């Protein structure tokens, strides 16, 4: 049986015939990160018998990508790799996010051309990447701007505070309105930000924020990752 690692190696070998060394190194970096994700999280999607096989093999020193074949690369893994792992675990730069979307689109095409996936799977995988292709670098840029917003504000000058994960539910120039990510009735706004920051924010995105209120307006004190 051909393993995921072997398929990754074959993909990079094929790409090496057309890419310059510096570009190939970027491809290799992304595939290594995708392999790290698969080894760490893909077992969560296994059925019971496969999970038992994985645990037995893992105790013997083998990782997910050494145990299973490319049929375990599904839309769930691609979605979670792009929208969770690269943002929260890698804390990647905008440039790396752009490289990631490029490499994943090429890898998906290669899987189809090499008969590892059929046309329906290809279209499904492509739709996932296409839906996120613009958001991936943008959430990183927004994350960095929110950090800058927090650095501008003195955390000790506010009369009330809120902290947690929030959904953006309204955006205007220089202002955001938020809802509690966990679904409570808590609503916060307006949150005063720069127009550059608000121009990158999208309704439905989530972010970890610490907020302070002064004179009826809210300001960012601290921030974490942003998720599409």
LOBAKOL-806043 format. One record per atom (N, C-alpha, C): chain; x, y, z; residue number from 1. Coordinates in nm, 3 decimals. Example, Ala and Ser with C-alpha at 12.3 -4.5 7.8 and 13.67 -1.06 7.14 Angstrom:
2
  unit     east    north       up  pos
     A    1.319   -0.569    0.780    1
     A    1.230   -0.450    0.780    1
     A    1.320   -0.330    0.780    1
     A    1.285   -0.225    0.708    2
     A    1.367   -0.106    0.714    2
     A    1.290    0.003    0.787    2
***
This chain:
228
  unit     east    north       up  pos
     A    0.083   -0.120    0.000    1
     A    0.000    0.000    0.000    1
     A    0.087    0.126    0.000    1
     A    0.048    0.220   -0.082    2
     A    0.119    0.347   -0.088    2
     A    0.074    0.437    0.027    2
     A    0.168    0.489    0.104    3
     A    0.133    0.571    0.219    3
     A    0.121    0.718    0.180    3
     A    0.065    0.796    0.271    4
     A    0.054    0.940    0.249    4
     A    0.192    1.002    0.230    4
     A    0.287    0.961    0.312    5
     A    0.423    1.015    0.298    5
     A    0.479    0.987    0.159    5
     A    0.457    0.869    0.108    6
     A    0.507    0.835   -0.025    6
     A    0.440    0.920   -0.133    6
     A    0.313    0.947   -0.115    7
     A    0.241    1.032   -0.211    7
     A    0.295    1.175   -0.205    7
     A    0.319    1.225   -0.085    8
     A    0.378    1.359   -0.072    8
     A    0.514    1.365   -0.143    8
     A    0.596    1.264   -0.122    9
     A    0.728    1.260   -0.186    9
     A    0.716    1.256   -0.338    9
     A    0.621    1.180   -0.388   10
     A    0.601    1.170   -0.532   10
     A    0.557    1.305   -0.589   10
     A    0.467    1.372   -0.519   11
     A    0.421    1.504   -0.562   11
     A    0.538    1.602   -0.570   11
     A    0.620    1.607   -0.467   12
     A    0.733    1.700   -0.466   12
     A    0.836    1.664   -0.573   12
     A    0.854    1.536   -0.597   13
     A    0.947    1.493   -0.702   13
     A    0.897    1.539   -0.839   13
     A    0.768    1.527   -0.863   14
     A    0.712    1.573   -0.990   14
     A    0.723    1.725   -1.003   14
     A    0.697    1.796   -0.894   15
     A    0.705    1.942   -0.898   15
     A    0.848    1.991   -0.917   15
     A    0.944    1.914   -0.870   16
     A    1.085    1.954   -0.882   16
     A    1.130    1.964   -1.026   16
     A    1.058    1.900   -1.116   17
     A    1.095    1.904   -1.258   17
     A    1.057    2.037   -1.323   17
     A    0.968    2.113   -1.259   18
     A    0.924    2.238   -1.320   18
     A    0.953    2.361   -1.236   18
     A    0.988    2.342   -1.109   19
     A    1.004    2.455   -1.019   19
     A    1.151    2.485   -0.992   19
     A    1.178    2.613   -0.969   20
     A    1.310    2.652   -0.922   20
     A    1.328    2.608   -0.777   20
     A    1.452    2.597   -0.735   21
     A    1.482    2.544   -0.603   21
     A    1.414    2.624   -0.492   21
     A    1.418    2.758   -0.503   22
     A    1.357    2.840   -0.398   22
     A    1.207    2.818   -0.389   22
     A    1.141    2.804   -0.505   23
     A    0.997    2.779   -0.505   23
     A    0.967    2.639   -0.454   23
     A    1.048    2.542   -0.494   24
     A    1.029    2.405   -0.446   24
     A    1.041    2.397   -0.295   24
     A    1.131    2.475   -0.237   25
     A    1.146    2.476   -0.091   25
     A    1.019    2.527   -0.024   25
     A    0.951    2.622   -0.087   26
     A    0.824    2.671   -0.033   26
     A    0.718    2.562   -0.040   26
     A    0.717    2.488   -0.151   27
     A    0.625    2.375   -0.164   27
     A    0.653    2.271   -0.056   27
     A    0.780    2.242   -0.036   28
     A    0.818    2.142    0.063   28
     A    0.775    2.186    0.203   28
     A    0.791    2.313    0.235   29
     A    0.751    2.364    0.365   29
     A    0.601    2.343    0.390   29
     A    0.520    2.376    0.290   30
     A    0.375    2.360    0.305   30
     A    0.338    2.213    0.320   30
     A    0.398    2.126    0.241   31
     A    0.365    1.984    0.250   31
     A    0.410    1.925    0.383   31
     A    0.521    1.974    0.437   32
     A    0.564    1.928    0.569   32
     A    0.463    1.971    0.676   32
     A    0.411    2.093    0.663   33
     A    0.309    2.139    0.757   33
     A    0.180    2.059    0.744   33
     A    0.142    2.028    0.619   34
     A    0.023    1.946    0.599   34
     A    0.044    1.807    0.659   34
     A    0.164    1.753    0.644   35
     A    0.196    1.625    0.706   35
     A    0.191    1.633    0.858   35
     A    0.240    1.744    0.915   36
     A    0.233    1.762    1.061   36
     A    0.087    1.764    1.106   36
     A    0.003    1.834    1.028   37
     A   -0.139    1.837    1.063   37
     A   -0.199    1.696    1.058   37
     A   -0.175    1.624    0.948   38
     A   -0.232    1.490    0.933   38
     A   -0.186    1.399    1.046   38
     A   -0.059    1.406    1.082   39
     A   -0.007    1.321    1.189   39
     A   -0.068    1.354    1.324   39
     A   -0.105    1.479    1.344   40
     A   -0.155    1.523    1.474   40
     A   -0.306    1.514    1.490   40
     A   -0.381    1.530    1.380   41
     A   -0.525    1.547    1.392   41
     A   -0.610    1.453    1.307   41
     A   -0.556    1.400    1.198   42
     A   -0.640    1.323    1.105   42
     A   -0.697    1.196    1.169   42
     A   -0.633    1.145    1.274   43
     A   -0.686    1.024    1.339   43
     A   -0.822    1.049    1.403   43
     A   -0.856    1.176    1.426   44
     A   -0.988    1.207    1.484   44
     A   -1.103    1.169    1.391   44
     A   -1.074    1.153    1.263   45
     A   -1.178    1.122    1.164   45
     A   -1.184    0.973    1.130   45
     A   -1.106    0.891    1.199   46
     A   -1.105    0.748    1.171   46
     A   -1.225    0.678    1.232   46
     A   -1.268    0.573    1.168   47
     A   -1.370    0.487    1.225   47
     A   -1.308    0.402    1.336   47
     A   -1.392    0.334    1.413   48
     A   -1.346    0.266    1.533   48
     A   -1.234    0.167    1.504   48
     A   -1.252    0.079    1.406   49
     A   -1.151   -0.024    1.378   49
     A   -1.021    0.039    1.328   49
     A   -1.034    0.143    1.246   50
     A   -0.915    0.211    1.197   50
     A   -0.845    0.284    1.311   50
     A   -0.922    0.337    1.405   51
     A   -0.864    0.403    1.521   51
     A   -0.783    0.307    1.606   51
     A   -0.833    0.186    1.620   52
     A   -0.758    0.085    1.696   52
     A   -0.628    0.050    1.626   52
     A   -0.633    0.037    1.492   53
     A   -0.512    0.011    1.415   53
     A   -0.413    0.125    1.431   53
     A   -0.463    0.248    1.425   54
     A   -0.375    0.364    1.440   54
     A   -0.306    0.363    1.576   54
     A   -0.381    0.341    1.683   55
     A   -0.322    0.343    1.816   55
     A   -0.217    0.234    1.832   55
     A   -0.244    0.117    1.776   56
     A   -0.148    0.007    1.783   56
     A   -0.020    0.042    1.708   56
     A   -0.034    0.096    1.588   57
     A    0.082    0.134    1.508   57
     A    0.156    0.253    1.568   57
     A    0.080    0.346    1.626   58
     A    0.141    0.465    1.687   58
     A    0.228    0.425    1.806   58
     A    0.178    0.329    1.885   59
     A    0.257    0.281    1.999   59
     A    0.386    0.213    1.951   59
     A    0.383    0.162    1.829   60
     A    0.501    0.098    1.771   60
     A    0.597    0.198    1.707   60
     A    0.561    0.327    1.713   61
     A    0.650    0.431    1.662   61
     A    0.617    0.483    1.524   61
     A    0.500    0.446    1.470   62
     A    0.461    0.492    1.336   62
     A    0.361    0.606    1.346   62
     A    0.370    0.700    1.253   63
     A    0.279    0.813    1.250   63
     A    0.170    0.791    1.146   63
     A    0.069    0.876    1.153   64
     A   -0.049    0.860    1.068   64
     A   -0.010    0.849    0.921   64
     A    0.077    0.938    0.874   65
     A    0.113    0.942    0.731   65
     A    0.199    0.824    0.689   65
     A    0.247    0.746    0.785   66
     A    0.321    0.623    0.755   66
     A    0.229    0.501    0.758   66
     A    0.111    0.517    0.816   67
     A    0.020    0.405    0.835   67
     A   -0.086    0.399    0.724   67
     A   -0.139    0.515    0.687   68
     A   -0.254    0.520    0.596   68
     A   -0.216    0.577    0.460   68
     A   -0.304    0.550    0.364   69
     A   -0.283    0.595    0.227   69
     A   -0.356    0.724    0.197   69
     A   -0.344    0.773    0.075   70
     A   -0.399    0.904    0.037   70
     A   -0.552    0.911    0.040   70
     A   -0.619    0.797    0.051   71
     A   -0.766    0.801    0.061   71
     A   -0.811    0.869    0.190   71
     A   -0.720    0.885    0.287   72
     A   -0.752    0.952    0.412   72
     A   -0.741    1.104    0.402   72
     A   -0.700    1.154    0.287   73
     A   -0.700    1.299    0.265   73
     A   -0.838    1.335    0.210   73
     A   -0.920    1.396    0.294   74
     A   -1.056    1.432    0.255   74
     A   -1.077    1.581    0.271   74
     A   -1.197    1.625    0.236   75
     A   -1.230    1.765    0.252   75
     A   -1.222    1.813    0.396   75
     A   -1.253    1.725    0.490   76
     A   -1.246    1.761    0.633   76
     A   -1.104    1.800    0.672   76
     A   -1.007    1.719    0.628   77
     A   -0.868    1.747    0.661   77
     A   -0.819    1.876    0.595   77
     A   -0.854    1.895    0.469   78
     A   -0.810    2.016    0.398   78
     A   -0.869    2.140    0.464   78
     A   -0.998    2.135    0.497   79
     A   -1.065    2.247    0.562   79
     A   -0.999    2.280    0.696   79
     A   -0.978    2.180    0.779   80
     A   -0.923    2.204    0.912   80
     A   -0.778    2.248    0.905   80
     A   -0.703    2.193    0.812   81
     A   -0.563    2.234    0.795   81
     A   -0.554    2.382    0.762   81
     A   -0.637    2.429    0.670   82
     A   -0.630    2.568    0.626   82
     A   -0.689    2.665    0.728   82
     A   -0.808    2.634    0.779   83
     A   -0.880    2.731    0.860   83
     A   -0.850    2.723    1.009   83
     A   -0.785    2.615    1.054   84
     A   -0.753    2.601    1.198   84
     A   -0.604    2.585    1.222   84
     A   -0.546    2.480    1.165   85
     A   -0.407    2.447    1.195   85
     A   -0.312    2.559    1.155   85
     A   -0.326    2.611    1.034   86
     A   -0.233    2.713    0.987   86
     A   -0.249    2.844    1.064   86
     A   -0.367    2.869    1.115   87
     A   -0.390    2.994    1.188   87
     A   -0.352    2.980    1.335   87
     A   -0.399    2.874    1.399   88
     A   -0.379    2.863    1.545   88
     A   -0.249    2.796    1.583   88
     A   -0.213    2.690    1.513   89
     A   -0.095    2.613    1.553   89
     A    0.033    2.667    1.491   89
     A    0.025    2.708    1.365   90
     A    0.145    2.758    1.298   90
     A    0.162    2.908    1.321   90
     A    0.051    2.979    1.341   91
     A    0.052    3.125    1.355   91
     A    0.132    3.184    1.239   91
     A    0.089    3.153    1.120   92
     A    0.168    3.182    1.000   92
     A    0.155    3.326    0.956   92
     A    0.250    3.367    0.873   93
     A    0.250    3.501    0.815   93
     A    0.156    3.505    0.694   93
     A    0.127    3.626    0.649   94
     A    0.044    3.641    0.529   94
     A    0.111    3.576    0.409   94
     A    0.244    3.589    0.399   95
     A    0.317    3.530    0.286   95
     A    0.305    3.378    0.288   95
     A    0.319    3.317    0.406   96
     A    0.307    3.172    0.415   96
     A    0.165    3.127    0.383   96
     A    0.066    3.204    0.423   97
     A   -0.072    3.171    0.390   97
     A   -0.093    3.172    0.239   97
     A   -0.037    3.270    0.170   98
     A   -0.050    3.277    0.025   98
     A    0.019    3.157   -0.040   98
     A    0.138    3.121    0.011   99
     A    0.206    3.003   -0.041   99
     A    0.124    2.877   -0.018   99
     A    0.061    2.869    0.099  100
     A   -0.016    2.750    0.134  100
     A   -0.134    2.730    0.039  100
     A   -0.207    2.836    0.011  101
     A   -0.321    2.821   -0.079  101
     A   -0.276    2.781   -0.220  101
     A   -0.161    2.837   -0.264  102
     A   -0.108    2.803   -0.396  102
     A   -0.069    2.656   -0.402  102
     A    0.004    2.610   -0.301  103
     A    0.053    2.472   -0.300  103
     A   -0.062    2.374   -0.287  103
     A   -0.160    2.404   -0.203  104
     A   -0.272    2.311   -0.186  104
     A   -0.355    2.301   -0.313  104
     A   -0.372    2.410   -0.383  105
     A   -0.445    2.403   -0.510  105
     A   -0.370    2.318   -0.612  105
     A   -0.239    2.334   -0.615  106
     A   -0.158    2.255   -0.707  106
     A   -0.159    2.107   -0.666  106
     A   -0.152    2.080   -0.537  107
     A   -0.151    1.942   -0.488  107
     A   -0.283    1.873   -0.521  107
     A   -0.393    1.943   -0.504  108
     A   -0.524    1.887   -0.534  108
     A   -0.535    1.852   -0.683  108
     A   -0.486    1.943   -0.768  109
     A   -0.486    1.916   -0.912  109
     A   -0.400    1.795   -0.944  109
     A   -0.285    1.786   -0.879  110
     A   -0.195    1.673   -0.900  110
     A   -0.260    1.542   -0.857  110
     A   -0.331    1.543   -0.746  111
     A   -0.402    1.423   -0.700  111
     A   -0.499    1.374   -0.806  111
     A   -0.571    1.468   -0.867  112
     A   -0.666    1.432   -0.973  112
     A   -0.592    1.378   -1.096  112
     A   -0.491    1.452   -1.140  113
     A   -0.418    1.411   -1.260  113
     A   -0.346    1.278   -1.242  113
     A   -0.314    1.245   -1.117  114
     A   -0.246    1.119   -1.088  114
     A   -0.343    1.008   -1.048  114
     A   -0.473    1.035   -1.063  115
     A   -0.580    0.937   -1.038  115
     A   -0.592    0.894   -0.893  115
     A   -0.553    0.981   -0.799  116
     A   -0.574    0.951   -0.658  116
     A   -0.713    0.992   -0.612  116
     A   -0.772    1.090   -0.679  117
     A   -0.908    1.134   -0.648  117
     A   -0.986    1.145   -0.778  117
     A   -1.119    1.133   -0.768  118
     A   -1.201    1.146   -0.888  118
     A   -1.243    1.291   -0.907  118
     A   -1.317    1.319   -1.011  119
     A   -1.352    1.456   -1.045  119
     A   -1.442    1.519   -0.939  119
     A   -1.530    1.440   -0.877  120
     A   -1.617    1.494   -0.773  120
     A   -1.537    1.537   -0.651  120
     A   -1.442    1.453   -0.611  121
     A   -1.357    1.489   -0.498  121
     A   -1.273    1.611   -0.532  121
     A   -1.220    1.614   -0.653  122
     A   -1.140    1.728   -0.697  122
     A   -1.220    1.858   -0.687  122
     A   -1.342    1.856   -0.738  123
     A   -1.424    1.977   -0.734  123
     A   -1.459    2.017   -0.591  123
     A   -1.481    1.918   -0.506  124
     A   -1.509    1.947   -0.365  124
     A   -1.388    2.009   -0.296  124
     A   -1.271    1.950   -0.318  125
     A   -1.148    2.003   -0.257  125
     A   -1.118    2.143   -0.308  125
     A   -1.135    2.162   -0.439  126
     A   -1.108    2.293   -0.498  126
     A   -1.202    2.400   -0.442  126
     A   -1.326    2.362   -0.419  127
     A   -1.423    2.457   -0.365  127
     A   -1.381    2.503   -0.226  127
     A   -1.329    2.412   -0.145  128
     A   -1.284    2.446   -0.010  128
     A   -1.171    2.548   -0.017  128
     A   -1.072    2.521   -0.100  129
     A   -0.957    2.612   -0.112  129
     A   -1.000    2.745   -0.172  129
     A   -1.087    2.740   -0.272  130
     A   -1.133    2.863   -0.337  130
     A   -1.210    2.952   -0.240  130
     A   -1.292    2.889   -0.154  131
     A   -1.370    2.966   -0.057  131
     A   -1.279    3.039    0.042  131
     A   -1.161    2.981    0.069  132
     A   -1.071    3.037    0.170  132
     A   -0.953    3.113    0.111  132
     A   -0.937    3.111   -0.021  133
     A   -0.812    3.159   -0.080  133
     A   -0.786    3.306   -0.049  133
     A   -0.889    3.390   -0.047  134
     A   -0.870    3.531   -0.015  134
     A   -0.867    3.555    0.135  134
     A   -0.943    3.474    0.209  135
     A   -0.953    3.493    0.354  135
     A   -0.823    3.457    0.426  135
     A   -0.750    3.357    0.376  136
     A   -0.634    3.307    0.450  136
     A   -0.530    3.415    0.479  136
     A   -0.481    3.488    0.378  137
     A   -0.386    3.596    0.412  137
     A   -0.452    3.712    0.484  137
     A   -0.582    3.734    0.456  138
     A   -0.649    3.850    0.514  138
     A   -0.671    3.835    0.664  138
     A   -0.702    3.713    0.711  139
     A   -0.721    3.695    0.855  139
     A   -0.590    3.718    0.930  139
     A   -0.478    3.685    0.868  140
     A   -0.348    3.708    0.931  140
     A   -0.319    3.857    0.937  140
     A   -0.349    3.928    0.830  141
     A   -0.329    4.073    0.830  141
     A   -0.417    4.139    0.935  141
     A   -0.543    4.094    0.945  142
     A   -0.632    4.151    1.046  142
     A   -0.582    4.118    1.186  142
     A   -0.535    3.996    1.208  143
     A   -0.479    3.959    1.338  143
     A   -0.369    4.056    1.380  143
     A   -0.278    4.086    1.288  144
     A   -0.167    4.175    1.320  144
     A   -0.215    4.317    1.348  144
     A   -0.316    4.362    1.274  145
     A   -0.370    4.496    1.297  145
     A   -0.442    4.505    1.432  145
     A   -0.511    4.399    1.471  146
     A   -0.578    4.399    1.600  146
     A   -0.477    4.403    1.715  146
     A   -0.363    4.337    1.696  147
     A   -0.255    4.347    1.795  147
     A   -0.208    4.491    1.807  147
     A   -0.192    4.557    1.692  148
     A   -0.151    4.698    1.692  148
     A   -0.255    4.785    1.763  148
     A   -0.384    4.755    1.742  149
     A   -0.490    4.830    1.809  149
     A   -0.475    4.818    1.961  149
     A   -0.450    4.697    2.008  150
     A   -0.434    4.677    2.151  150
     A   -0.314    4.747    2.209  150
     A   -0.207    4.753    2.132  151
     A   -0.086    4.819    2.179  151
     A   -0.104    4.970    2.195  151
     A   -0.203    5.026    2.129  152
     A   -0.226    5.171    2.137  152
     A   -0.302    5.211    2.263  152
     A   -0.367    5.115    2.328  153
     A   -0.458    5.149    2.438  153
     A   -0.402    5.107    2.573  153
     A   -0.412    5.197    2.668  154
     A   -0.368    5.171    2.805  154
     A   -0.472    5.082    2.874  154
     A   -0.435    4.963    2.917  155
     A   -0.536    4.870    2.974  155
     A   -0.595    4.916    3.106  155
     A   -0.539    5.020    3.167  156
     A   -0.584    5.061    3.300  156
     A   -0.676    5.183    3.296  156
     A   -0.717    5.228    3.177  157
     A   -0.794    5.352    3.169  157
     A   -0.942    5.330    3.139  157
     A   -0.991    5.207    3.160  158
     A   -1.129    5.177    3.122  158
     A   -1.216    5.149    3.244  158
     A   -1.347    5.167    3.226  159
     A   -1.442    5.151    3.335  159
     A   -1.507    5.013    3.339  159
     A   -1.498    4.937    3.229  160
     A   -1.554    4.802    3.223  160
     A   -1.473    4.720    3.123  160
     A   -1.477    4.587    3.141  161
     A   -1.395    4.500    3.057  161
     A   -1.475    4.376    3.015  161
     A   -1.442    4.323    2.898  162
     A   -1.494    4.195    2.852  162
     A   -1.381    4.121    2.781  162
     A   -1.382    3.989    2.794  163
     A   -1.276    3.909    2.733  163
     A   -1.333    3.776    2.686  163
     A   -1.291    3.731    2.567  164
     A   -1.334    3.602    2.518  164
     A   -1.330    3.596    2.367  164
     A   -1.397    3.495    2.312  165
     A   -1.407    3.481    2.167  165
     A   -1.535    3.550    2.120  165
     A   -1.519    3.631    2.016  166
     A   -1.631    3.709    1.965  166
     A   -1.646    3.690    1.816  166
     A   -1.772    3.696    1.770  167
     A   -1.802    3.698    1.628  167
     A   -1.825    3.841    1.583  167
     A   -1.771    3.876    1.468  168
     A   -1.799    4.007    1.410  168
     A   -1.936    3.998    1.341  168
     A   -2.031    4.083    1.383  169
     A   -2.164    4.075    1.321  169
     A   -2.202    4.203    1.248  169
     A   -2.119    4.308    1.260  170
     A   -2.144    4.430    1.184  170
     A   -2.014    4.507    1.170  170
     A   -1.993    4.566    1.053  171
     A   -1.870    4.641    1.027  171
     A   -1.906    4.774    0.961  171
     A   -1.852    4.881    1.016  172
     A   -1.858    5.012    0.952  172
     A   -1.717    5.070    0.953  172
     A   -1.695    5.175    0.879  173
     A   -1.563    5.236    0.873  173
     A   -1.519    5.281    1.012  173
     A   -1.413    5.219    1.063  174
     A   -1.360    5.256    1.194  174
     A   -1.435    5.200    1.312  174
     A   -1.532    5.110    1.288  175
     A   -1.611    5.056    1.400  175
     A   -1.653    4.912    1.372  175
     A   -1.653    4.832    1.478  176
     A   -1.698    4.693    1.472  176
     A   -1.803    4.669    1.580  176
     A   -1.896    4.578    1.550  177
     A   -1.990    4.530    1.650  177
     A   -1.972    4.380    1.664  177
     A   -1.976    4.333    1.789  178
     A   -1.940    4.194    1.819  178
     A   -2.052    4.122    1.893  178
     A   -2.052    3.990    1.878  179
     A   -2.140    3.902    1.954  179
     A   -2.055    3.794    2.021  179
     A   -2.108    3.740    2.131  180
     A   -2.039    3.631    2.200  180
     A   -2.034    3.507    2.111  180
     A   -1.916    3.453    2.090  181
     A   -1.898    3.335    2.005  181
     A   -1.973    3.215    2.060  181
     A   -1.988    3.209    2.192  182
     A   -2.052    3.094    2.256  182
     A   -2.204    3.101    2.252  182
     A   -2.258    3.210    2.197  183
     A   -2.402    3.215    2.175  183
     A   -2.483    3.281    2.284  183
     A   -2.419    3.345    2.382  184
     A   -2.496    3.417    2.484  184
     A   -2.555    3.544    2.422  184
     A   -2.630    3.619    2.501  185
     A   -2.693    3.742    2.451  185
     A   -2.598    3.861    2.451  185
     A   -2.474    3.842    2.492  186
     A   -2.379    3.952    2.500  186
     A   -2.351    4.011    2.362  186
     A   -2.370    4.141    2.350  187
     A   -2.338    4.215    2.228  187
     A   -2.255    4.336    2.267  187
     A   -2.153    4.365    2.189  188
     A   -2.061    4.474    2.222  188
     A   -2.042    4.562    2.099  188
     A   -2.051    4.693    2.121  189
     A   -2.025    4.785    2.012  189
     A   -2.072    4.925    2.043  189
     A   -2.021    5.023    1.972  190
     A   -1.917    5.003    1.871  190
     A   -1.780    4.984    1.935  190
     A   -1.697    4.902    1.869  191
     A   -1.556    4.888    1.906  191
     A   -1.477    4.978    1.810  191
     A   -1.406    5.074    1.865  192
     A   -1.336    5.173    1.784  192
     A   -1.204    5.115    1.735  192
     A   -1.185    5.114    1.603  193
     A   -1.060    5.068    1.541  193
     A   -1.027    5.163    1.426  193
     A   -0.911    5.145    1.368  194
     A   -0.875    5.226    1.253  194
     A   -0.957    5.184    1.132  194
     A   -0.968    5.272    1.034  195
     A   -1.040    5.238    0.912  195
     A   -0.970    5.126    0.835  195
     A   -0.839    5.119    0.846  196
     A   -0.765    5.011    0.782  196
     A   -0.804    4.877    0.843  196
     A   -0.814    4.875    0.976  197
     A   -0.852    4.752    1.046  197
     A   -0.994    4.710    1.006  197
     A   -1.087    4.803    1.010  198
     A   -1.226    4.768    0.978  198
     A   -1.242    4.725    0.832  198
     A   -1.155    4.776    0.744  199
     A   -1.166    4.740    0.602  199
     A   -1.131    4.594    0.576  199
     A   -1.056    4.533    0.668  200
     A   -1.019    4.392    0.653  200
     A   -1.115    4.298    0.725  200
     A   -1.193    4.351    0.820  201
     A   -1.283    4.267    0.899  201
     A   -1.403    4.223    0.817  201
     A   -1.448    4.100    0.841  202
     A   -1.564    4.047    0.770  202
     A   -1.666    3.992    0.870  202
     A   -1.791    4.015    0.840  203
     A   -1.898    3.960    0.923  203
     A   -1.889    3.808    0.923  203
     A   -1.897    3.750    1.044  204
     A   -1.889    3.605    1.057  204
     A   -1.754    3.555    1.100  204
     A   -1.651    3.638    1.090  205
     A   -1.520    3.597    1.138  205
     A   -1.518    3.601    1.291  205
     A   -1.432    3.520    1.349  206
     A   -1.421    3.513    1.495  206
     A   -1.282    3.555    1.539  206
     A   -1.273    3.613    1.659  207
     A   -1.144    3.656    1.711  207
     A   -1.146    3.651    1.863  207
     A   -1.028    3.624    1.920  208
     A   -1.015    3.632    2.066  208
     A   -0.973    3.775    2.100  208
     A   -1.050    3.840    2.189  209
     A   -1.023    3.980    2.221  209
     A   -1.042    4.007    2.369  209
     A   -0.963    4.100    2.420  210
     A   -0.988    4.161    2.551  210
     A   -1.022    4.306    2.523  210
     A   -1.138    4.351    2.574  211
     A   -1.193    4.482    2.540  211
     A   -1.213    4.567    2.664  211
     A   -1.200    4.698    2.647  212
     A   -1.228    4.792    2.754  212
     A   -1.327    4.897    2.707  212
     A   -1.418    4.939    2.797  213
     A   -1.520    5.039    2.762  213
     A   -1.491    5.171    2.831  213
     A   -1.502    5.278    2.751  214
     A   -1.485    5.413    2.805  214
     A   -1.580    5.507    2.732  214
     A   -1.661    5.582    2.808  215
     A   -1.755    5.678    2.750  215
     A   -1.846    5.615    2.644  215
     A   -1.893    5.493    2.674  216
     A   -1.988    5.428    2.586  216
     A   -1.930    5.361    2.463  216
     A   -1.800    5.366    2.449  217
     A   -1.735    5.302    2.336  217
     A   -1.634    5.199    2.386  217
     A   -1.611    5.098    2.302  218
     A   -1.520    4.990    2.338  218
     A   -1.391    5.001    2.256  218
     A   -1.284    4.954    2.320  219
     A   -1.152    4.959    2.256  219
     A   -1.082    4.826    2.280  219
     A   -0.998    4.787    2.189  220
     A   -0.923    4.661    2.201  220
     A   -0.802    4.682    2.291  220
     A   -0.787    4.592    2.388  221
     A   -0.672    4.596    2.479  221
     A   -0.572    4.487    2.441  221
     A   -0.624    4.367    2.415  222
     A   -0.541    4.255    2.372  222
     A   -0.616    4.178    2.266  222
     A   -0.543    4.103    2.183  223
     A   -0.610    4.021    2.083  223
     A   -0.528    3.896    2.054  223
     A   -0.599    3.797    2.000  224
     A   -0.533    3.671    1.960  224
     A   -0.558    3.645    1.813  224
     A   -0.580    3.519    1.780  225
     A   -0.598    3.482    1.640  225
     A   -0.735    3.521    1.588  225
     A   -0.743    3.531    1.455  226
     A   -0.868    3.557    1.385  226
     A   -0.897    3.435    1.300  226
     A   -1.024    3.393    1.295  227
     A   -1.062    3.272    1.221  227
     A   -1.172    3.302    1.119  227
     A   -1.155    3.255    0.995  228
     A   -1.258    3.278    0.893  228
     A   -1.381    3.191    0.918  228
***
